[in-house]
Amino acid sequence: MVPKWGEKEFMLIDLHVHTADYSPCSELDLEQAILRAKDMGLQGLCITDHESNEIASKAMQLARKHQFFILVGMEILTSQGDLLVFGL
């Protein structure tokens, strides 16, 4: 089911998700994150692991398997604070 706001359809996407594969602050692997997101009614995730986008090929495989939208980005530490970069 696609959510609507008035007559417009939209997607609910969590734009800041870390995985245990590449971010030590997370306890979820990517597949667990997808399953939880789907259970919560989300239509997609943006994986923004710390300083890494190496999960991209695994993300594409699991996106197809679960028919779920995944965008891969990265959280980069800068002298001004953390920066989220999307679409890498």
Secondary structure, DSSP 8 states (H G I E B T S, - for coil): ---EETTEE---EEEEE--TTT-TT----HHHHHHHHHHTT-SEEEE--BT--TTHHHHHHHHHHHT-EEEE-EEEEETTEEEEE---
